[in-house]
Amino acid sequence: MNVTLRQLRAFVAVAKSASFTEAASQLHITQSALSGLIKELEQVLGVQVIYRSTRKVQVSEVGGEFLPLAVRILQDLDEAFHTIHDLKALKSGVVRVAAPQLMACTLMPEVIAAFNQQHPGVQIRLSDCALEAVQPKVHSGEVDFAIGPERAASYEIATHSLFDIPFVAVFPPGHPLGKLKRVTWADISRHPLISLQGEYTQMLSADLQAASGSLALNPDIEVTFMTTALSMVNAGLGVTTCLPYAASLLDLYGLQTRLLLAPKLSRKFYLLTKKERPLSPAAQAVADFMRGYVARQKWSSVGKG
């Protein structure tokens, strides 16, 4: 049984108007085309739904039973089409994004606020998590996409380059590093260094040795979260290294930053999606917006007093 939307709309229009002339006018088709649609519907259903005469049009008993069902089907479909239109037009939609904890409490709220100014009907749900949980959230389908630094990706995860950001030295106001016109990795090694446990320090130390041939990263204090490291810097317990997308948090603590040179090291970040699973219009719009947002940042020239 293959009932078409055109047949249903034709039947409902005739039944409600009790006139082929008026129904044809509403549907912007000829009366002969309308009559053909009704005949096709009756052939598919195997029953007569409309009685025709030279003087009036009447719904049959079966047609009367079928009418509310047809109306409900068309209403549901129209609502579905309206919903899809709103999703495509970014008037509605839910986008789920995962980001590492530091990015989730600094850069992402800025992006979300800026996007919502343009598309208030789209809801962005942010999942802040440990770095090692970012890819699993994409893999499981818990989020539409995630943001994360370069790591060995699963074969099911697609990586899309987002930005390349330099490391900066972070220190409290009045610190000796603030008097230097340029700050090097050798400079920060002369002060108590606070760094993160695990991959962050391991990868950074390996990059530093590879780029310099001699320098190594030897933290005096290791903590789990960058927010803890920044709080300790604020308390005067040492200096740390950070990525400048965390500018809002650095400002909150009143900390100073300088671009780290000799060598200049950076970290690449990617937008992570699940292969063979296209993003929804809203998710794609958020991803594109974020690319544009980060492209406008002046991270390579960071260094404030």
C-alpha positions in Angstrom: 0.0 0.0 0.0 1.6 3.3 -1.2 -0.4 6.3 -0.1 1.2 9.5 -1.1 1.2 12.9 0.7 -0.4 14.5 -2.4 -3.3 12.0 -2.2 -3.8 12.6 1.5 -3.7 16.4 1.1 -6.2 16.1 -1.8 -8.6 14.0 0.3 -8.4 16.2 3.3 -8.9 19.4 1.2 -12.0 17.9 -0.6 -13.5 16.5 2.6 -13.2 19.7 4.5 -14.4 22.0 1.7 -17.0 19.6 0.3 -16.0 21.1 -3.1 -13.6 20.0 -5.8 -13.4 23.5 -7.1 -12.4 25.1 -3.8 -10.1 22.2 -2.9 -8.3 22.5 -6.2 -7.9 26.2 -5.7 -6.4 25.6 -2.2 -3.9 23.1 -3.5 -3.1 25.1 -6.6 -3.9 22.3 -9.0 -6.5 21.6 -11.7 -9.8 19.9 -10.8 -8.9 17.0 -13.1 -5.6 16.6 -11.3 -7.4 16.6 -8.0 -10.0 14.1 -9.2 -7.1 11.9 -10.3 -5.5 12.0 -6.9 -8.7 11.0 -5.2 -9.2 8.1 -7.6 -5.6 6.9 -7.0 -6.2 7.1 -3.2 -9.4 5.0 -3.5 -7.6 2.5 -5.7 -4.8 2.1 -3.1 -7.3 1.8 -0.2 -9.7 -0.4 -2.1 -12.7 1.7 -0.9 -14.6 4.8 -1.9 -13.9 7.8 0.3 -15.7 10.5 -1.6 -19.1 10.5 -3.2 -19.4 12.8 -6.2 -22.6 14.1 -7.8 -23.4 17.1 -10.0 -24.8 18.9 -7.0 -22.6 18.1 -4.0 -19.5 16.3 -2.7 -19.9 14.0 0.3 -17.5 12.0 2.4 -18.3 8.3 2.6 -18.7 6.5 5.9 -15.3 4.9 5.5 -13.9 8.3 4.4 -15.4 9.9 7.6 -13.5 7.3 9.7 -10.3 7.9 7.7 -10.4 11.7 7.7 -9.2 12.4 11.3 -6.4 9.8 10.8 -5.3 11.5 7.6 -5.5 15.0 9.3 -3.3 13.7 12.1 -0.7 12.2 9.8 -0.4 15.5 7.8 -0.2 17.5 11.0 2.6 15.3 12.4 4.4 15.4 9.1 4.1 19.2 8.8 5.4 19.5 12.4 8.3 17.2 11.5 9.1 19.3 8.4 8.9 22.5 10.4 11.3 21.0 13.0 13.7 20.1 10.2 13.4 23.6 8.7 14.2 25.1 12.1 17.2 22.8 12.6 18.6 23.7 9.1 17.9 27.4 9.8 19.7 27.1 13.2 16.5 28.2 15.0 16.7 25.2 17.2 18.9 22.2 18.0 21.1 20.7 20.7 24.8 20.4 20.2 27.0 18.3 22.6 30.7 19.2 22.8 33.4 17.7 25.0 36.6 19.7 25.9 39.4 19.2 28.4 38.9 20.8 31.8 41.0 23.9 31.3 39.6 24.7 27.9 36.1 24.0 29.2 36.4 26.7 31.9 38.1 29.3 29.7 37.8 29.3 25.9 34.6 27.3 25.5 32.3 29.6 27.5 33.5 32.5 25.4 32.8 30.6 22.2 29.3 29.4 23.4 28.3 33.0 24.5 29.4 34.5 21.2 27.6 31.8 19.2 24.4 32.1 21.2 24.3 35.8 20.4 23.8 34.9 16.8 21.8 31.7 17.2 19.9 31.8 20.6 17.7 28.9 19.6 20.6 26.4 19.5 21.6 24.9 22.8 25.2 23.9 23.3 25.8 21.4 26.1 29.4 21.4 27.2 31.0 18.3 28.7 34.1 19.2 30.7 36.3 16.2 31.3 39.8 14.9 31.8 41.9 14.9 28.6 41.9 11.1 28.4 38.1 11.1 28.4 37.7 13.4 25.3 38.1 10.8 22.6 35.9 8.1 24.4 33.0 10.6 24.5 33.2 11.0 20.7 33.6 7.2 20.2 30.5 6.4 22.3 28.4 9.0 20.6 27.9 10.9 23.9 28.9 14.1 22.1 28.7 15.4 18.6 32.3 16.4 18.5 35.2 17.2 20.9 38.2 19.5 21.1 41.5 18.1 22.1 45.3 18.2 21.5 47.2 15.9 19.2 47.1 12.4 20.5 47.0 9.0 18.9 43.5 8.8 17.5 41.3 5.8 17.2 40.7 4.6 13.6 37.0 5.5 14.1 37.8 9.1 15.0 38.3 11.8 12.4 40.7 14.7 13.3 40.3 18.1 11.8 43.0 20.7 12.5 41.6 23.6 14.6 44.5 25.7 15.8 48.2 25.7 16.7 49.0 27.6 19.9 52.3 28.5 21.6 53.3 27.9 25.1 53.7 30.9 27.5 55.4 31.4 30.8 53.0 32.3 33.6 54.2 34.1 36.8 52.8 36.5 39.4 53.1 40.3 39.3 56.5 41.6 40.4 58.3 38.4 39.5 61.8 38.7 38.0 60.6 37.2 34.7 58.5 40.3 34.2 61.6 42.5 33.8 62.8 40.5 30.8 62.0 41.6 27.3 62.0 38.0 26.1 61.6 34.9 28.2 63.2 31.6 27.3 62.9 28.0 28.6 66.3 28.4 30.2 65.0 31.5 32.1 62.1 29.7 33.6 64.3 26.7 34.6 66.0 29.1 37.1 62.8 29.4 39.1 60.6 26.8 40.9 58.6 25.2 38.1 55.0 23.9 38.6 53.8 21.5 36.0 51.2 18.8 35.3 51.5 15.1 36.0 51.6 12.7 33.1 51.5 13.3 29.4 51.5 17.0 29.5 55.0 17.2 31.1 56.3 14.1 29.3 55.4 15.4 25.8 56.5 19.0 26.6 59.9 17.7 27.9 60.4 15.5 24.9 59.5 18.4 22.5 61.9 20.7 24.4 64.8 18.3 24.3 64.2 17.6 20.6 64.1 21.3 19.7 66.9 22.5 21.9 69.2 19.4 22.0 70.0 20.1 25.7 67.2 21.6 27.7 64.9 19.4 29.8 61.8 20.1 31.8 62.4 19.3 35.5 59.3 20.4 37.5 59.7 21.1 41.2 56.0 20.5 41.8 53.6 18.4 39.8 49.8 18.7 40.1 46.8 17.1 38.3 45.0 20.2 37.0 46.2 23.4 35.5 43.8 25.4 37.6 45.7 24.1 40.7 49.0 25.1 39.1 47.8 28.6 38.4 46.5 29.0 41.9 49.9 28.0 43.2 51.6 30.5 40.9 49.2 33.1 42.2 50.3 32.2 45.8 53.9 32.8 44.8 55.0 29.2 44.9 56.6 29.2 41.5 56.0 29.6 37.8 54.3 27.5 35.2 53.8 27.0 31.5 50.4 27.3 30.0 48.5 27.8 26.7 47.1 31.3 26.1 43.6 30.2 25.3 43.2 30.2 29.2 43.6 34.1 29.1 40.3 34.6 31.0 41.5 32.5 33.9 45.0 34.2 33.9 43.2 37.5 34.0 41.1 36.4 36.9 44.2 35.5 38.9 46.0 38.7 37.8 48.9 36.7 36.4 51.4 37.8 33.8 52.5 35.9 30.7 55.3 35.9 28.3 55.7 34.0 25.1 58.3 31.2 25.7 61.2 31.3 23.2 64.5 29.5 22.5 62.8 27.3 21.4 59.3 28.4 20.6 57.1 25.4 21.2 53.4 25.0 20.4 50.6 22.5 20.7 48.1 21.6 18.0 44.5 21.1 18.8 41.9 19.3 16.7 38.2 19.0 16.3 37.4 15.3 16.8 34.3 13.6 15.2 33.2 10.1 14.6 33.9 8.8 11.1 30.8 7.9 9.0 28.6 10.1 11.3 28.0 13.5 9.7 27.4 16.5 12.0 23.9 17.9 12.3 23.4 21.4 10.8 23.6 22.9 14.3 26.8 21.0 15.2 28.4 21.9 11.9 27.6 25.5 12.5 29.1 25.4 16.0 32.3 23.7 14.6 32.6 26.3 11.8 31.9 29.2 14.2 34.7 27.9 16.6 37.2 27.7 13.7 36.4 31.3 12.8 36.6 32.4 16.5 40.0 30.9 17.2 41.3 32.2 13.9 40.7 35.7 15.1 42.8 35.2 18.3 46.3 36.7 18.5 47.9 33.9 20.5 51.2 34.0 18.6 51.9 37.5 19.9 50.8 36.9 23.5 52.8 38.5 26.3 51.3 41.0 28.7 52.5 42.7 31.7 
